[in-house]
Amino acid sequence: MKVAITGKGGVGKTTLSSTLARLYADEGRTVLAADVDPDANLGLALGLSQEEVDAIVPISKMRTLVEERTGANAANKFFKLNPQVSDIPDTFSKDINGVKLLVMGTVDVGGSGCVCPEHVMLKSILSALTYRKNDVVIMDMEAGLEHLGRGTAANMDQFIVVIEPGARSVQTYHNVKRLANDLGVKRVRVVANKVRDQRDEEFVKNAIPAEDLLGMIHYNTEIMDADRNGKSPYDFSPKAIEEIRKIKDMLDQD
């Protein structure tokens, strides 16, 4: 199973990504969780300490590795568009609670559509992840829709859009579904987070087609407490685990 988890900033993508990853790892599955968000905090949500997270060098910042694999350097402006990267996920991932964490990082450029060695490297790695036949691959994507325009998640089995009960989040879902279709990804599902009451539940059910709605995660102060204490939600909130386990069960039926 290969899923990319996307949505607006602050809606709870990382909470869902980390908890799904640990649920699958607890089953003995090989799980690779890729942090594709520039504000990388998937490691904290999986159970790393802040010091351990700070010590991780994102792939995009490994200049020597990028130069070695793409052939680009100060003297050579030409580089490979299909570098060898199949070994990178296992070589550079960090094991935490049974999950292989791969911190991708981002490329600091102006404008859009940049073709540079770092971007080619990241895109090649993300593409390689989709060929890990027997593994569970979960991508915690950056906020917004830019990654869909770049096509970096084009080969995923499906996108999961995390929304809040509100019109702007629902609009994000529609935009993701449209762009995903352009990329050839036919399955776009929704998880509603921070659902407070029955009115929120009804709003979500009326706004999202039933076949696209994976489930809901209710507003939960335990998740906030975990974040404040720098802990994994998986170790702090049994209620959230059970709600996300039901979402996982829906994914497993596909």
C-alpha positions as CSV (number, residue, x, y, z in Angstrom):
1,M,0.0,0.0,0.0
2,K,1.3,3.4,-1.0
3,V,-0.5,6.5,0.2
4,A,0.2,10.2,0.2
5,I,-1.3,12.2,3.0
6,T,-2.0,15.8,2.1
7,G,-4.1,18.8,3.1
8,K,-3.8,22.4,4.3
9,G,-1.3,23.3,7.0
10,G,-2.2,22.4,10.6
11,V,-5.1,20.0,9.8
12,G,-3.4,16.9,11.3
13,K,-1.6,15.2,8.4
14,T,1.3,14.2,10.6
15,T,-0.9,12.8,13.4
16,L,-2.6,10.6,10.9
17,S,0.6,9.6,9.0
18,S,2.5,8.7,12.2
19,T,-0.3,6.7,13.8
20,L,-1.0,4.7,10.6
21,A,2.7,4.0,10.3
22,R,2.9,2.6,13.8
23,L,-0.3,0.6,13.5
24,Y,1.1,-1.2,10.4
25,A,4.5,-1.6,12.0
26,D,2.9,-3.2,15.0
27,E,1.5,-5.8,12.6
28,G,5.0,-6.7,11.6
29,R,4.7,-5.0,8.2
30,T,7.7,-3.2,6.7
31,V,6.8,0.5,6.9
32,L,8.6,3.4,5.3
33,A,7.4,6.8,6.3
34,A,8.6,9.6,4.2
35,D,8.6,13.2,5.6
36,V,8.1,15.4,2.6
37,D,7.1,18.5,4.5
38,P,9.6,21.3,4.8
39,D,8.4,21.7,8.4
40,A,9.6,18.2,9.2
41,N,8.1,16.9,12.4
42,L,7.1,13.4,11.5
43,G,10.0,12.1,13.5
44,L,8.6,13.7,16.7
45,A,5.2,12.2,16.0
46,L,6.8,8.7,15.6
47,G,8.5,8.9,18.9
48,L,11.9,10.5,18.4
49,S,13.2,13.2,20.8
50,Q,13.8,16.7,19.6
51,E,17.6,16.1,19.8
52,E,17.3,13.1,17.6
53,V,15.2,14.9,15.1
54,D,17.6,17.9,15.0
55,A,20.5,15.4,14.2
56,I,18.8,14.1,11.0
57,V,20.1,15.6,7.8
58,P,17.4,15.7,5.1
59,I,18.3,14.1,1.8
60,S,17.9,17.4,0.0
61,K,20.8,18.8,2.1
62,M,23.2,15.9,1.5
63,R,25.1,17.8,-1.2
64,T,27.9,15.2,-1.6
65,L,25.3,12.5,-2.1
66,V,23.3,14.6,-4.6
67,E,26.5,15.4,-6.6
68,E,27.6,11.7,-6.5
69,R,24.3,10.4,-7.8
70,T,23.4,13.1,-10.3
71,G,26.9,14.0,-11.5
72,A,26.3,17.7,-10.9
73,N,29.0,19.8,-9.3
74,A,30.5,23.3,-9.6
75,A,32.4,22.3,-12.8
76,N,29.6,20.3,-14.4
77,K,26.2,21.9,-14.9
78,F,24.8,18.8,-16.6
79,F,23.3,16.1,-14.5
80,K,21.4,12.8,-14.7
81,L,17.6,13.0,-14.7
82,N,17.3,9.4,-13.6
83,P,19.9,8.9,-10.9
84,Q,20.3,5.6,-9.1
85,V,18.4,5.9,-5.8
86,S,16.9,2.5,-5.0
87,D,19.3,1.9,-2.1
88,I,18.7,5.3,-0.5
89,P,15.5,4.6,1.5
90,D,17.1,1.7,3.4
91,T,20.5,3.3,3.7
92,F,19.5,6.7,5.0
93,S,16.3,6.0,6.9
94,K,16.2,6.0,10.7
95,D,14.4,3.2,12.5
96,I,11.9,4.3,15.2
97,N,9.3,2.1,16.8
98,G,9.4,-0.3,13.9
99,V,9.0,2.4,11.2
100,K,11.7,3.4,8.8
101,L,11.7,7.2,8.7
102,L,13.1,9.0,5.6
103,V,13.4,12.8,5.9
104,M,13.3,14.2,2.4
105,G,13.6,17.9,3.0
106,T,12.8,20.5,0.4
107,V,14.5,22.5,-2.3
108,D,14.7,26.3,-1.7
109,V,14.0,27.9,-5.0
110,G,12.0,30.7,-6.3
111,G,9.1,30.2,-8.7
112,S,7.8,26.8,-9.7
113,G,8.8,24.0,-12.0
114,C,12.4,24.1,-11.0
115,V,14.6,21.4,-12.5
116,C,17.7,21.2,-10.4
117,P,19.8,18.2,-9.1
118,E,18.2,18.3,-5.6
119,H,14.7,18.3,-7.0
120,V,15.5,15.5,-9.5
121,M,17.0,13.5,-6.7
122,L,13.9,13.9,-4.4
123,K,11.5,13.1,-7.2
124,S,13.5,10.0,-8.2
125,I,13.4,8.7,-4.6
126,L,9.7,9.3,-4.2
127,S,9.1,7.4,-7.5
128,A,11.3,4.6,-6.3
129,L,9.3,4.2,-3.1
130,T,6.2,3.3,-5.1
131,Y,8.0,0.2,-6.4
132,R,8.6,-1.3,-2.9
133,K,6.0,-4.0,-3.7
134,N,5.5,-5.6,-0.3
135,D,6.0,-2.5,1.9
136,V,3.7,0.0,3.3
137,V,4.8,3.5,2.2
138,I,3.2,6.6,3.8
139,M,4.2,10.0,2.6
140,D,3.5,13.0,4.9
141,M,3.3,15.7,2.2
142,E,3.9,19.4,2.5
143,A,1.0,21.7,3.0
144,G,-0.8,23.0,0.0
145,L,-1.0,21.7,-3.6
146,E,2.4,22.5,-5.1
147,H,3.7,18.9,-4.8
148,L,0.8,17.8,-7.0
149,G,1.8,20.3,-9.6
150,R,5.3,18.9,-9.5
151,G,4.0,15.4,-9.9
152,T,6.1,14.1,-7.0
153,A,3.4,11.8,-5.7
154,A,2.0,10.8,-9.1
155,N,2.6,7.0,-8.6
156,M,0.9,6.6,-5.3
157,D,-2.1,4.2,-4.9
158,Q,-4.2,6.9,-3.5
159,F,-4.2,10.3,-1.8
160,I,-5.7,10.9,1.6
161,V,-6.8,14.5,2.2
162,V,-7.0,15.5,5.8
163,I,-9.7,18.2,6.3
164,E,-11.3,20.1,9.1
165,P,-15.1,20.6,9.2
166,G,-15.1,23.8,7.2
167,A,-15.7,25.1,3.7
168,R,-12.0,25.9,3.0
169,S,-10.9,22.4,3.8
170,V,-13.6,20.9,1.6
171,Q,-12.4,23.1,-1.2
172,T,-8.9,21.7,-0.7
173,Y,-10.3,18.2,-1.1
174,H,-12.0,19.2,-4.4
175,N,-8.7,20.8,-5.7
176,V,-6.7,17.7,-4.7
177,K,-9.2,15.4,-6.4
178,R,-9.0,17.4,-9.7
179,L,-5.2,17.6,-9.7
180,A,-4.8,13.9,-8.7
181,N,-7.0,13.0,-11.7
182,D,-4.7,14.9,-14.0
183,L,-1.8,12.8,-12.6
184,G,-3.7,9.6,-13.1
185,V,-4.4,8.9,-9.4
186,K,-8.0,7.9,-9.4
187,R,-8.5,7.3,-5.6
188,V,-8.7,10.4,-3.4
189,R,-10.1,9.7,0.1
190,V,-10.8,12.0,3.0
191,V,-10.2,11.9,6.8
192,A,-12.0,14.6,8.8
193,N,-10.0,15.7,11.8
194,K,-10.8,17.9,14.8
195,V,-14.5,17.0,14.6
196,R,-16.2,18.5,17.6
197,D,-19.8,17.4,17.7
198,Q,-22.7,16.0,15.7
199,R,-23.1,19.2,13.7
200,D,-19.5,18.8,12.5
201,E,-20.1,15.2,11.6
202,E,-23.2,16.1,9.6
203,F,-21.3,18.9,7.8
204,V,-18.6,16.4,6.7
205,K,-21.1,13.7,5.6
206,N,-23.0,16.3,3.5
207,A,-19.9,17.8,2.0
208,I,-17.9,14.6,1.2
209,P,-19.3,11.7,-1.0
210,A,-19.7,8.6,1.1
211,E,-17.3,6.6,-1.1
212,D,-14.5,9.1,-0.4
213,L,-14.9,9.4,3.3
214,L,-12.5,7.1,5.2
215,G,-13.5,8.3,8.7
216,M,-13.3,11.0,11.3
217,I,-10.9,11.8,14.2
218,H,-12.7,13.8,16.9
219,Y,-11.2,16.8,18.6
220,N,-9.0,15.4,21.3
221,T,-7.0,17.2,23.9
222,E,-4.8,14.1,24.4
223,I,-3.3,14.8,20.9
224,M,-2.5,18.4,22.0
225,D,-1.0,17.1,25.2
226,A,1.3,14.8,23.2
227,D,2.4,17.6,21.0
228,R,3.1,19.9,24.0
229,N,5.2,17.1,25.6
230,G,7.1,16.3,22.4
231,K,5.6,12.8,22.4
232,S,4.0,10.5,19.8
233,P,0.2,10.6,19.7
234,Y,0.4,6.9,19.5
235,D,1.8,6.7,23.0
236,F,-0.5,9.3,24.4
237,S,-4.0,8.9,23.1
238,P,-5.8,5.5,23.1
239,K,-9.0,7.2,21.7
240,A,-7.1,8.6,18.7
241,I,-5.5,5.2,18.0
242,E,-8.9,3.5,17.9
243,E,-10.4,6.0,15.6
244,I,-7.4,5.8,13.2
245,R,-7.4,2.0,13.5
246,K,-10.9,2.1,12.0
247,I,-9.6,4.3,9.2
248,K,-6.8,1.8,8.6
249,D,-9.4,-1.0,8.4
250,M,-11.1,0.9,5.7
251,L,-7.8,1.2,3.8
252,D,-7.1,-2.5,4.2
253,Q,-10.4,-3.3,2.5
254,D,-9.3,-1.7,-0.7
